[in-house]
Amino acid sequence: MKNQEFIKVRGARQNNLKNINIDIPKNKFVVITGLSGSGKSSLAFDTLYQEGKRRYVESLSAYARQFLGGFEKPDVDSIEGLSPSISIDQKTTSHNPRSTVGTITEIYDYLRVVYANVSVPFHPSKNVALEKQTIEQMIQKINQSFPKGHTIVILAPIIEKQKGTHQKTFLKLFQDGFHRVMVNEKIYLIDEVPDLEQKKSHSIYVVVDRIEVNDVNQNRIFEALEQALNLTNSKVFVKSVDNLQNDSSQKLPFLKLNRNYHLEGVDVDIPTREPRLFSFNTPVGACLSCKGIGFQTEENGFLPLDKTLNELIIQIFQNVDPQDTFIYQKQILINLCNHYKIDMDTPLLDLKGKIIDSIFNGLSSKYTRHKTLDQEVFWHQGHVFEGLLGIFKIYRKNNQMDTNCFDCKGKRLNPGALLFKLNGKNIYELTNLSINDMLIFFENLVLGKEEAKIIRLALKEITHRLTFLKEIGLGYLTLTRNGATLSGGEAQRIRLATQIGSKLSGVLYVLDEPSIGLHQKDNDLLINSLKKMRDLGNSLIVVEHDHDTMLASDYLIDIGPKAGIQGGNLQAAGTPKEVMQNPNSLTGKYLSNKITINTPSVRRKGNGKKIWVKNASKNNLKNINTFFPMEQLVVVTGVSGSGKSTLVNDVLLSGLREKGLLKNKNSYQKNPNIVDDANCVTKIVEISQAAIGRIPRSNPVTYTGIFDEIRDLYTKTEEAKMRGYQKGRFSFNVKGGRCPVCTGDGVKKISMHFLPDVYVVCESCKGTRYHQETLSIKYKNKNIAQVLDLTVDEGVIFFQNHPKIKNQLEILQNVGLGYVKMGQPATTLSGGEAQRVKLASELHKKVIPGALYILDEPTTGLHSDDVRQLIKTLHHMVDQKATIVVIEHNLDVIKNADYIIDLGPEGGNQGGYIIAQGTPETISENKNSYTGKYLKKILAH
């Protein structure tokens, strides 16, 4: 190949990279792989993408750069042949409540064009199409509405509720010979109209004529209506002069006539059909109450007084992280009720007694001591009880996305926009279909020859993008789905669809594990889509662990040999075949099956007890019945959107939590979907991918409790003893040892008002978070900040003489987090990393027989070698009589299951059925199971 056909990287040393030199072929599908923390992202994102972005910013003017900020040059000697770069990572697309799948992919913009051209309005209650209205019919309506001899004004609505001063509009009207206008309900001579405020909405109607209604003036009325319609194209308004002067005892109608649409005997105000009408981001189309966001912006709603305290506790706290301090509110409430013997199964409306005021409104002082039914409880945490009203306000604020607007019911658009339909569906009803169903809708769409010609290009773009979304496994989504609720994998694939739609060429795309969350069936389609992007003349660099994606690539780069400081080397590079033959490549050995993850020779039988799910119909589940056997590794499989998360999280987990909270014999009546054999579940642990903390102070060692041991170790140093330092001195969460300037954050937030807040390193502590006197205390020549800056792997070596700390750090190692810094802020951890931190936190505790652990795709971001270690850990937990339920697509995890529940057959409305259940061998023989098809291949090895 010629030089211009390569991206030539020389001396890459970013993060843990070890002076890497490599020539990456351009316009190819390139995969970078390696163990977690080996340096893949450092090469792909922090070096190649960062330099491409920096060069683009440097090419802009100084004026433009001041808004974008500076971008540091990555630690690399040189990069030649770099194209403009676009990053498509795993981060959630947008936290903007107006962002939806439809707006992100731009499909909604094309739909607005379609509806603005070929939709037909329907009467809001009669569901009858409105017909076009002739001028003769308008005159007849006027004669019926106004008595003879009455004077009316014929108005042409030029501008309706639009911001601006509209000076050019007034000048044009004056030049066209018009002398009077109605502005915001008042009539003026054009040259006497007062100045209009730029930022306020205004309505301007031309006064076409002032006419007395009688038999003689019928032709004059006809001419005035015709002239008004020529000005507006479709609309004309008619108003009584008496109404204008407010001197009429009889209130006469304000007629809004429309040449395009009319229903005999009914006066309906039909808005002008235009693209803005179908946008919830413009005042023309948005719901007036919620302004187009679909939910109430304030923490609206009152306490549901028909619910009991138990039911309210379940509703509010069932999805709250046990580490969240908000959970204390539940404990205080329960203890208060127990102490004052308040029946928690009584509806709120029926609660009585002096303490009820405190239950609803909270306690003004810290409630320090309670007596529950079985023990004394001392509350030293010092949390103030907010009361039910305060708790519910916090709950509504945290969950306001689920609170539909009372007027539009979450549809975002005003009633006028929803009148217009295409093949019987308004734009909300259409976009609320799954992508699969939308494709069927457009396949069956029948249009006239002229209509089809008008929207041909828009329809082509819509079907092209919908088809691509279906091909990458997102056919179960709706275009109304809020962008903030998408998983990282879903968000990335949606952004991928947007880029495919843009049809750019000559671009460097950098992707971060696009296969996450995909079933093998959908993964094959994703690979084909990536190849299409390459074939458009683009270079693709994909960070990936999936075997099929690696084997389908044109060029494979393996970084290693291990993670953290032991990684960062170029182990192998070449075609997949060349990498498989390279003895230095661990990935190559897995691809060539020289190293494999073993399949258990015997499946566990469990203890015979089961958790039954009866008639579950939540979301897309089709009234299913199944069971989860105890003391087994249970894996729930199925294509994306088939109902896995609904079954495990919304039915099993929520049902068991409800039972645990209610603690009464009638709990099955409260949740009839869950039947637990002889109360065999002793503990429920959800290990999700949610963040382990909302603030940077939370990190892996604080979450797992290791930091307490480390702080205790520092208090035992001679210098700390001489100064009388206690454990609190080495905490950045309390006063004393932390930096007083940044209060232990290490950074200072600078509010930019109309721009996002900027965080700068604290000048006082230089980001260490601690006071200088605290940093002077050292253990083995390292202060507390330097220890927190060590990776877990380095920490294991550093604390090798302290078994308790070392053992806990080794657990983090065993779940694939050896490369993570011990003090890495929780806000910077990926979902998969956060989940593994939670898993490590549970592993250092003693496994209680009967404990149920629920994990959602724990292999996210893991190399095959890390997956092998994870599977070993899961087996160890089950051997200690735990029950583990895992939602997973990874075939190595699936083949290690004792029991599989396979959902499908497809996603969305076409999913929600039990396709197969049993051992991996049983599933592999089921011809209806997509999972079985791929499982059969891997079991044959």
Secondary structure, DSSP 8 states (H G I E B T S, - for coil): --GGGEEEEEEE-STT--SEEEEEETTSEEEEEESTTSSHHHHIIIIIIHHHHHHHHHTS-HHHHHHH------SEEEEES---EEEE-SS-S---TT-BHHHHTTHHHHHHHHHHHH-EEB-TTT--B-B---HHHHHHHHHHHS-TT-EEEEEEEEEEEEES--HHHHHHHHHTT--EEEETTEEEEGGG-----TTSEEEEEEEEEEEE-SSTTHHHHHHHHHHHHHHHSSEEEEEEHHHHHT--SS----EEEESS-BBTTB-------SGGGG-TTSTTTB-TTTTTSSB-SS------TTSBHHHHHHHHHTTS-TTSTTHHHHHHHHHHHHHTT--TTSBGGG--STTHHHHHH--SS---EEE-SS-EEE--S-----HHHHHHHHHHHHTGGGSB-TTTTT--B-HHHHTEEBTTB-HHHHHTSBHHHHHHHHHT----HHHHHHTHHHHHHHHHHHHHHHHTT-TT-BTTSBGGGS-HHHHHHHHHHHHHHHT--S-EEEEE-TTTT--HHHHHHHHHHHHHHHHTT-EEEEE---HHHHHH-SEEEEEESSSGGG--EEEEEESHHHHHT-TT-HHHHHHTTSS-----SS---TTS-EEEEEEE-STT--SEEEEEETTSEEEEEESTTSSHHIIIIIIIIHHHHHHHHH-STTHHHH-TTEEEGGG---EEEEE-SS-S-SSTT--HHHHHTHHHHHHHHHHTSHHHHHHT--GGGG-SSSTTTB-TTTTTSSEEEE--TTS--EEEE-TTTTTS-B-HHHHT--BTTB-HHHHHTSBHHHHHHHTTT-HHHHHHHHHHHHTT-TTSBTT--GGGS-HHHHHHHHHHHHHTS---TTEEEEEE-TTTT--HHHHHHHHHHHHHHHHTT-EEEEE---HHHHHT-SEEEEEESSSGGG--EEEEEE-HHHHHT-TT-HHHHHHHHHHT-
